[in-house]
Amino acid sequence: MEHRIVEKPAFRLAGVIARVPMQFEGENPAIVELAQSITPAQRIELHRLQDMEPKRVVNASWNSDTDFQEEAGALTHLIGVPTTATEVGEGLELVEIPALTWAVFPSDGPHPQTMQQTTARIYAEWLSEAPWELDGFRMFSFSDIRDDGTAYSEIWVPVRKKGSGAA
């Protein structure tokens, strides 16, 4: 699978957060509702906070009831931006992300199907063959959606060399 490895210093994700049902295919209505809940003032604040790569609005997921292995339970989901900021405006939250190594997987095609298929392949194929293992279950992604319903997406998954010990 096409990927690159990125070393990233500690940073924060600033955004809106909710527990949402786990859903592997199609648009998750709870995530759509979370996105629609972002106020104009919060959008301005997120744009102001956006000061590091990738300079995009990202979706981050972690704290899954099933470690992302089955379509059951819920997970914590954030819509926001990577930032170095230590304070955020009203209604936004900060999540600390430690310095980690990230495997970054690009995909391009119909949205959200191509990104969801890439995510499934990361967990089902790539992790079993690569010299890397998950370093926690926090991941984030972004999608640049085009008018024709296709998108360029990147999925960022924290990894460590196999056998290097727990994080």
C-alpha contacts under 8 A as a table, 3 or more apart, distances in Angstrom:
res1	aa1	res2	aa2	distance
1	M	105	F	7.81
1	M	126	W	6.83
2	E	105	F	6.26
2	E	106	P	6.97
3	H	103	A	6.44
3	H	104	V	5.32
3	H	105	F	4.55
3	H	106	P	6.65
4	R	103	A	5.80
4	R	104	V	5.28
4	R	105	F	6.87
5	I	101	T	6.90
5	I	102	W	5.64
5	I	103	A	4.68
5	I	104	V	6.19
6	V	101	T	5.75
6	V	102	W	5.08
6	V	103	A	6.43
6	V	104	V	7.19
7	E	99	A	7.69
7	E	100	L	6.17
7	E	101	T	4.54
7	E	102	W	6.26
8	K	99	A	5.68
8	K	100	L	5.65
8	K	101	T	6.19
8	K	102	W	7.27
9	P	98	P	6.99
9	P	99	A	4.19
9	P	100	L	6.62
10	A	96	E	7.59
10	A	97	I	5.58
10	A	98	P	4.31
10	A	99	A	3.96
10	A	100	L	7.24
11	F	82	P	6.95
11	F	83	T	6.16
11	F	84	T	5.57
11	F	96	E	6.30
11	F	97	I	5.31
11	F	98	P	6.58
11	F	99	A	7.32
12	R	82	P	5.80
12	R	83	T	5.28
12	R	84	T	6.03
12	R	85	A	7.30
12	R	94	L	6.22
12	R	95	V	5.34
12	R	96	E	4.63
12	R	97	I	5.42
13	L	80	G	6.41
13	L	81	V	5.51
13	L	82	P	4.61
13	L	83	T	5.92
13	L	94	L	5.62
13	L	95	V	5.12
13	L	96	E	6.72
13	L	97	I	7.32
14	A	46	L	7.24
14	A	49	L	7.64
14	A	80	G	5.28
14	A	81	V	5.46
14	A	82	P	6.51
14	A	83	T	6.71
14	A	88	V	7.14
14	A	92	L	6.47
14	A	93	E	5.54
14	A	94	L	4.56
14	A	95	V	6.51
15	G	46	L	7.08
15	G	78	L	6.12
15	G	79	I	5.40
15	G	80	G	3.87
15	G	81	V	6.50
15	G	92	L	4.97
15	G	93	E	5.44
15	G	94	L	6.75
16	V	34	L	7.46
16	V	38	I	7.32
16	V	78	L	5.52
16	V	79	I	5.56
16	V	80	G	6.44
16	V	91	G	7.09
16	V	92	L	5.27
16	V	93	E	6.16
17	I	34	L	7.72
17	I	76	T	6.99
17	I	77	H	5.60
17	I	78	L	4.41
17	I	79	I	6.72
17	I	92	L	7.98
17	I	93	E	7.22
18	A	34	L	7.18
18	A	76	T	5.83
18	A	77	H	5.54
18	A	78	L	6.73
19	R	74	A	6.32
19	R	75	L	5.49
19	R	76	T	4.46
19	R	77	H	6.08
20	V	30	A	5.78
20	V	31	I	6.89
20	V	74	A	5.32
20	V	75	L	5.61
20	V	76	T	6.33
20	V	77	H	6.64
21	P	28	N	7.95
21	P	30	A	7.24
21	P	72	A	7.32
21	P	73	G	5.93
21	P	74	A	4.17
21	P	75	L	6.42
22	M	64	S	7.82
22	M	71	E	5.46
22	M	72	A	5.63
22	M	73	G	5.84
22	M	74	A	4.88
22	M	75	L	6.23
23	Q	26	G	7.65
23	Q	28	N	6.27
23	Q	71	E	5.74
23	Q	72	A	7.64
24	F	71	E	6.25
24	F	116	Q	6.86
25	E	28	N	7.93
25	E	112	P	7.92
25	E	113	Q	6.98
25	E	116	Q	6.61
26	G	112	P	6.36
26	G	113	Q	6.78
27	E	31	I	7.76
27	E	32	V	7.33
27	E	112	P	7.04
28	N	31	I	5.36
28	N	32	V	6.35
29	P	32	V	4.95
29	P	33	E	6.09
30	A	33	E	5.02
30	A	34	L	6.17
31	I	34	L	4.90
31	I	35	A	6.18
31	I	77	H	7.64
32	V	35	A	5.12
32	V	36	Q	6.21
33	E	36	Q	5.04
33	E	37	S	6.22
34	L	37	S	5.12
34	L	38	I	7.04
34	L	79	I	7.78
35	A	38	I	5.71
35	A	79	I	6.91
36	Q	39	T	7.90
38	I	42	Q	6.05
38	I	43	R	6.66
39	T	42	Q	5.08
39	T	43	R	6.26
40	P	43	R	5.04
40	P	44	I	6.37
41	A	44	I	5.19
41	A	45	E	6.26
42	Q	45	E	4.94
42	Q	46	L	6.04
42	Q	89	G	7.21
42	Q	90	E	7.56
42	Q	91	G	7.37
42	Q	92	L	7.25
43	R	46	L	5.10
43	R	47	H	6.23
44	I	47	H	5.18
44	I	48	R	6.30
45	E	48	R	5.00
45	E	49	L	6.20
45	E	88	V	7.60
45	E	89	G	6.49
46	L	49	L	5.05
46	L	50	Q	6.15
46	L	80	G	6.73
46	L	81	V	6.47
47	H	50	Q	5.27
48	R	51	D	7.67
49	L	81	V	7.22
49	L	82	P	7.90
49	L	83	T	5.90
49	L	84	T	7.85
49	L	85	A	6.55
49	L	88	V	7.84
50	Q	55	K	6.01
50	Q	56	R	7.41
50	Q	81	V	5.67
50	Q	82	P	6.16
50	Q	83	T	5.57
51	D	55	K	6.70
51	D	82	P	7.15
51	D	83	T	5.43
51	D	84	T	6.84
52	M	55	K	5.65
52	M	82	P	6.13
52	M	83	T	5.81
52	M	84	T	7.32
53	E	56	R	7.63
53	E	82	P	7.09
54	P	82	P	7.10
55	K	81	V	7.30
55	K	82	P	7.20
56	R	81	V	6.36
56	R	82	P	7.88
56	R	142	F	6.91
57	V	79	I	6.93
57	V	80	G	5.35
57	V	81	V	5.00
57	V	82	P	7.96
57	V	142	F	6.53
58	V	78	L	7.95
58	V	79	I	5.81
58	V	80	G	5.49
58	V	81	V	5.73
58	V	82	P	7.68
58	V	140	F	6.35
58	V	141	S	5.42
58	V	142	F	4.70
58	V	143	S	7.87
59	N	77	H	7.01
59	N	78	L	5.66
59	N	79	I	4.71
59	N	80	G	6.64
59	N	140	F	5.41
59	N	141	S	5.34
59	N	142	F	6.21
60	A	77	H	5.63
60	A	78	L	5.05
60	A	79	I	6.54
60	A	138	R	7.07
60	A	139	M	5.61
60	A	140	F	3.97
60	A	141	S	6.42
61	S	64	S	7.81
61	S	75	L	6.64
61	S	76	T	5.65
61	S	77	H	4.60
61	S	78	L	6.52
61	S	137	F	7.99
61	S	138	R	5.82
61	S	139	M	5.66
61	S	140	F	6.28
62	W	75	L	5.98
62	W	76	T	5.36
62	W	77	H	6.73
62	W	137	F	5.66
62	W	138	R	4.43
62	W	139	M	6.63
63	N	67	D	7.35
63	N	75	L	5.35
63	N	76	T	5.61
63	N	137	F	7.10
63	N	138	R	7.33
64	S	67	D	5.01
64	S	68	F	5.96
64	S	73	G	7.43
64	S	74	A	5.85
64	S	75	L	4.10
64	S	76	T	6.76
64	S	137	F	7.97
65	D	68	F	7.61
65	D	72	A	7.54
65	D	73	G	5.45
65	D	74	A	5.70
65	D	75	L	6.29
66	T	69	Q	5.64
66	T	70	E	6.05
66	T	71	E	7.89
66	T	72	A	6.83
66	T	73	G	6.81
67	D	70	E	7.78
67	D	137	F	6.96
68	F	71	E	7.44
85	A	88	V	7.29
86	T	94	L	7.71
87	E	94	L	7.66
88	V	92	L	6.17
88	V	93	E	6.86
88	V	94	L	7.22
89	G	92	L	5.92
100	L	158	P	6.32
100	L	159	V	7.39
101	T	158	P	5.73
101	T	159	V	5.61
101	T	160	R	6.47
102	W	156	W	5.97
102	W	157	V	5.35
102	W	158	P	4.42
102	W	159	V	5.61
103	A	156	W	5.79
103	A	157	V	5.26
103	A	158	P	6.32
103	A	159	V	6.43
104	V	154	E	6.41
104	V	155	I	5.61
104	V	156	W	4.56
104	V	157	V	6.46
105	F	118	T	7.77
105	F	154	E	5.40
105	F	155	I	5.12
105	F	156	W	6.57
106	P	152	Y	7.22
106	P	153	S	5.65
106	P	154	E	4.40
106	P	155	I	6.55
107	S	114	T	6.69
107	S	115	M	6.18
107	S	118	T	6.92
107	S	151	A	7.98
107	S	152	Y	5.82
107	S	153	S	5.21
107	S	154	E	6.29
108	D	114	T	6.71
108	D	115	M	7.64
108	D	150	T	7.11
108	D	151	A	5.57
108	D	152	Y	4.44
108	D	153	S	6.23
109	G	113	Q	7.86
109	G	114	T	5.49
109	G	115	M	7.93
109	G	150	T	4.91
109	G	151	A	5.58
109	G	152	Y	6.86
110	P	113	Q	5.84
110	P	114	T	5.62
110	P	149	G	5.90
110	P	150	T	4.10
110	P	151	A	6.28
111	H	114	T	5.93
111	H	115	M	6.75
111	H	145	I	7.23
111	H	149	G	5.92
111	H	150	T	5.11
111	H	151	A	5.66
112	P	115	M	5.54
112	P	116	Q	6.18
112	P	151	A	7.91
113	Q	116	Q	5.12
113	Q	117	Q	6.06
114	T	117	Q	5.12
114	T	118	T	6.15
115	M	118	T	5.04
115	M	119	T	6.21
115	M	153	S	6.51
115	M	154	E	7.93
115	M	155	I	7.84
116	Q	119	T	5.05
116	Q	120	A	6.27
117	Q	120	A	5.09
117	Q	121	R	6.22
118	T	121	R	5.06
118	T	122	I	6.20
119	T	122	I	5.12
119	T	123	Y	6.61
119	T	155	I	7.34
120	A	123	Y	5.42
120	A	124	A	5.95
121	R	124	A	5.00
121	R	125	E	5.15
121	R	126	W	6.41
122	I	125	E	5.70
122	I	126	W	4.78
122	I	127	L	6.08
123	Y	126	W	6.34
123	Y	127	L	5.68
123	Y	128	S	7.78
124	A	127	L	6.83
124	A	128	S	7.02
125	E	128	S	5.55
125	E	129	E	6.59
126	W	129	E	5.34
126	W	130	A	5.75
127	L	130	A	5.38
127	L	131	P	7.84
127	L	132	W	6.53
127	L	133	E	6.14
127	L	134	L	7.84
130	A	133	E	7.73
131	P	161	K	5.93
131	P	162	K	5.63
132	W	159	V	5.96
132	W	160	R	5.47
132	W	161	K	4.54
132	W	162	K	4.97
133	E	159	V	5.38
133	E	160	R	5.61
133	E	161	K	6.27
133	E	162	K	5.39
134	L	137	F	6.75
134	L	157	V	7.42
134	L	158	P	5.98
134	L	159	V	4.50
134	L	160	R	6.43
135	D	158	P	5.21
135	D	159	V	4.55
135	D	160	R	5.69
135	D	166	A	7.35
135	D	167	A	6.14
136	G	158	P	6.70
136	G	159	V	7.72
136	G	167	A	7.22
137	F	157	V	7.80
137	F	158	P	7.37
138	R	157	V	7.15
138	R	158	P	6.96
139	M	155	I	7.36
139	M	156	W	5.66
139	M	157	V	4.83
139	M	158	P	6.54
140	F	155	I	6.02
140	F	156	W	5.27
140	F	157	V	6.90
141	S	153	S	7.02
141	S	154	E	5.42
141	S	155	I	4.36
141	S	156	W	5.85
142	F	153	S	5.50
142	F	154	E	5.65
142	F	155	I	6.92
143	S	151	A	5.97
143	S	152	Y	5.65
143	S	153	S	4.17
143	S	154	E	6.73
144	D	151	A	5.24
144	D	152	Y	5.26
144	D	153	S	6.25
145	I	149	G	6.47
145	I	150	T	5.89
145	I	151	A	4.20
145	I	152	Y	6.72
146	R	149	G	5.62
146	R	150	T	5.48
146	R	151	A	5.65
147	D	150	T	7.39
160	R	164	S	6.80
161	K	164	S	5.62
162	K	165	G	7.84
